[in-house]
Amino acid sequence: MKQKWNTSEVIRVSLFIAIPVIFACVNTYFLTSGNLFALMQSFALVGLVALGLALTMIVGEFDLSVAPMVAVGGLILAKTGGDSAIVGVLCAVAFGLAVGLINALMIIKLKVSSLVSTLGVMVLLSGFAYWIADGNVVPYYNFDASDVLDAQFFYLLSPRILITIAAIAAIYLVLNFTRLGRDIYATGSHRQSAIMSGANTTGALLFSFGMSGLLAALAGALISISLATGSPTLGDTLLIQAASAAILGGVSLGGGVGRIPQVAVGVFILAALNNGLSLMGVSSATTLLVNGCVLGAVVVINGGLGDLKIARSKRVHG
């Protein structure tokens, strides 16, 4: 029996096909191995952030702190990973995990909205990033780590890309084949009903926000290795890109809905769009504007404004 595609799926598939085709016709360099590798490197960065943000959206919340967490993760790597990139990455992800868990605990214990709590954490992390860097970029001279992390093989892959793919696969398995995954969807669908049915809503929130912080910090650490520098402005545009990718991937703003493979497709669509615009010489400001327009259009078409109203009426912090 054939399944009827919904509006979100039609939009997603149409953009997935149309964007690469259009840019390939406009610029023949788009389909070269060098450019496709650059596109996949961008996919690796945004993919980690979007993956964590999608988790918080599925559980019925939203993490505004992911963008400055990327910057802080990169700066921690640059400050602590001079002798060993692995040590720097571990320090960054440990910090990201800790902040993510704190975000969750504020929602669970203080019963505050995630928009309010993570907004405060976002401001704190932004200030912390500038304090660590003293307002400047922080160089990272472990070029051997960069050579390994960004080594190209099979034309389109690198270890950094494989890390993102592995993270996507791991979160997919958790959401689809574990009790925790079922609890996350139940918590996002209706928290009070989830509590009454015995779902571990506390564990669902802790996991979702913990992973959001960890993955954002990991993204920052890895991109800082590649760029050989940490910067307090590193993640400035990543929140809107990650949110756009998640919503393009079918994640509902109301919670309880979203599939990780579709989120990955959403990330690819945004990566292809931004890559193609860059090849055309479009400024970063205009590219960000286009990203915002795409996000707004998809939210309206998918009934995201209605999702928000539903989310407000059903939100129960317990």
Sequence and secondary structure as in RCSB ss.txt:
>XXXX:A:sequence
MKQKWNTSEVIRVSLFIAIPVIFACVNTYFLTSGNLFALMQSFALVGLVALGLALTMIVGEFDLSVAPMVAVGGL
ILAKTGGDSAIVGVLCAVAFGLAVGLINALMIIKLKVSSLVSTLGVMVLLSGFAYWIADGNVVPYYNFDASDVLD
AQFFYLLSPRILITIAAIAAIYLVLNFTRLGRDIYATGSHRQSAIMSGANTTGALLFSFGMSGLLAALAGALISI
SLATGSPTLGDTLLIQAASAAILGGVSLGGGVGRIPQVAVGVFILAALNNGLSLMGVSSATTLLVNGCVLGAVVV
INGGLGDLKIARSKRVHG
>XXXX:A:secstr
      HHHHHHHHHHHHHHHHHHHH GGGGSHHHHHHHHHHHHHHHHHHHHHHHHHHTT   TTHHHHHHHHHH
HHHHH SS HHHHHHHHHHHHHHHHHHHHHHHHHS   HHHHHHHHHHHHHHHHHHHHTTS EE   HHHHHHHT
  BTTTB HHHHHHHHHHHHHHHHHHHSHHHHHHHHHHH HHHHHHTT  HHHHHHHHHHHHHHHHHHHHHHHHH
HHTEE TTTTTTHHHHHHHHHHHTT  TTSS   HHHHHHHHHHHHHHHHHHHHTT  HHHHHHHHHHHHHHHHH
HTTHHHHHHHHHHH    
